[in-house]
Each structure stands twice: as structure tokens, then as C-alpha cells.
Amino acid sequence: LEAVRLLTNLETEKRKLLQVVLFGQPELDQRLNEKGVRQLKQRITFSYKLQPLSEDAVSTYISYRLQVAGYRGRPMFEPQAIRQIYKASRGTPRLVNILSHKCLLAAFGRGERHVDATHARMAINDTEGAFQQRAWWPLLLAGTLSGIAALTLWLTKGTWGGWLP
């Protein structure tokens, strides 16, 4: 980054010789906030941070990518698959691309022409960096059963004089 800063110093009497454009991951923002690259950050005249896509935007994005690739026909991804891709990617376009590609491979591997929730779960489970959706009901069931067991034990001990006078 220091070399980039030095390149921005190249200029004639009338104008700059170079215009620098930086594209990067969120880690670039972190790096630019460090004290040692303060002078480079001061030279940045325009910046934009790409926000995560909404669920509707993910659906539109996947459809558009398929259309550009030449697909014509009814929607290839079922709404539940889109929803799972959105939740697992949190709207990050790169993860949407990876998950969509893996969904298509899973469907193709099973000889199916459309992507459903099963294909999406397979893709999510196979993708590092995808946010796993945990089922809540096993935890609730375990907590409830533990509570019933503790209450039963307390009542049983209580009637035998173990815990109650």
C-alpha cells in the first residue's frame, strides 16, 4: 500500500499522471484504517461499500446469472432453495455464486432439472464460510426433557423425605 501511495505522487505541473482505483474485500477497509497507511487513505476521493443483497435481490441475481448463461424456462431455483441460499450467504454475492453453483451440481448429480431445498442444504453443508442454519427444536426438546426429569426427581425425593421436611 505504501508503493501505491508513492505512485499517487506522480504528477506534472498541471495534472496527476495516475488515477488509482482500489477494489478489495472488507479486510482492505481494516488495513486502510491502520495508522501507517493514513496518508493513502487521505488521498481516496471516492469509496463505496457494497451492501449485502436482500432475499429478493438474491433471487433476481440468480435468475439474471442463469439468463446470461443462456437458460430459458421456468425458474430453476425453488423459493425455499433461494431462501436457504440467502440465509446461508447473508446476501454476500460471492457466497451466493458458490452456493448456487453447488446447488446446480447437486441437482445435476441427481439427474434433476430444478434446484430444491435438499440441493441447497447439500450445498450449504459443503461450503466453508456458509452460515449453517441450526434447528431449534432439538434444543427445546432437550431442555424440556431435562426440566421434566429434574422435576420428577425432585418430587420423588420430596415424597420420600429426601429433599422436603
N, C-alpha and C positions, 0 to 999 in steps of 0.2 A: 504493500500500500504506500510505502514511502516513495518507491520508484514512480508510482502513478502520480503522487503529489508533485514530484520533481518535473514530470512531463507536463504538468499543467502550467509550469512556469515558462514554457517555451512560447515566446510571442515576439512580434515585431513592434515597431513604434505605434502601429495603428490597430493591430488585432492579435488575438490568440492564434497560435498555429495549430493547436489541437483542441478538439472537443471530446471529452471523455464521457462515456456512458457506462455505468456500472449496473449489472444485474446480479442479484445474489439471493441466497437463502436468508432466513431470519438471523443466522449467525453473522452475516455481514453487518447488519444493524448493530449487533452487540460489539463487534470489532470496531466499528466506526465510533462507538461511544467511549472507547478507551482514550485515556489522556494522550497517549503517544501519537494518535492519528487525528488530533484535534484540528490541525491546520488543513488536512484534506477535507474533513467534514465541513469546515467553514467555506470551502470552495464549491460545495454542492449547491446548485441553484434550484434544482427541482428534484423531488423524490416522491415516490408513490409506493404504498404498501398494499399489495393485493390481498383483499379480504377473502375469507373462506366463502365458498359458494353456498347458497341456500339449497334446500332439498329440491325445490322446483328448478333451480338453475342447474343442479346436478343432472336431473332428468333431461333437461333441454340440451345440456352439454353432451351427454352420452348419445342422445338421438342425433345431434349435429355431427359428432365424430363418425357415427355409423353411416350417415348420409354422405359425408365427404369420402368415406371409404367405398361408396357405391351401393350401399344397402338400400333397397326399396321394398317396402312391405309394411305389414302391421308392426307396431312397436315390439322390438326384440326382447326388451327387458320388462318383466312384470313389475307393477308398482311396489310390491313387497321387496323385490330384489333391489330396486332403486333406493328404497328407504334404508335397507341394511347397508348398502354401499355408502350412502350419505352419512349414516351414524358412525360407521367404522372409519370413514375418511375424515369426518368432521369438516367436510367441504373442501379439503385440500386437493386441488386439481391433479397433482402428481399421483396421489393415492387413489383418486377416482379412476385415473387411467390404468394403474396397476391392477386394481380390483376388477374393473370392467374387463380387462384383457383376460385375467384369470377366470372370471365367470364364463366368458366365451369359450375358453379352453375346456372348462369343466363340462359345459353343455355339449360341446363337440365330442368330447371323450365319451359321453353317454349316448351319443347319436341323437341328441335333441336339438331343435332349431330355435328354441327360445330359452331365455335365462329366467329361472325362478329363484325362490328364496333358498332352496337347497344348494344351488350353484353358488349363490352369494355367500352362504355360510362356509362352503368349502374354500372359496377364495379368501375370505377373511381369516380363517384358521391357518391358511398357508402363507399369509403375508405379515412379515415383520413390520411393525410400525402401525398396523391397523389396530384400532381400538376395539377390543373384544367386548361384546355385549354379554354381560353376565346375567344369568337367570336369577331372579329374586326369590322365586317360590321355594327352592331348596333351603335357603337360609331361614325363611319364615317358618317352614315346616320343622326344621331342626330346633329352632328357638321355641316353638310351641311345644314340641315333644319334650324338650328339656324342662320347660316350665311345668308341664303335667307330671313328669316324673318326680320333680322336686316337691311339688305339692302333695303327690301321693305318698312319697316317703315321709314328709313332714306329718301328714295326717295319720299315717300308720304308726310312726314312732310316738306321736302325741297320744294316741289312744292306748298305747302300751305303757305309757308313763315315761317314755324316753326323753321327750322334749317338753311336754306340758306337765304342770304340777298335778 
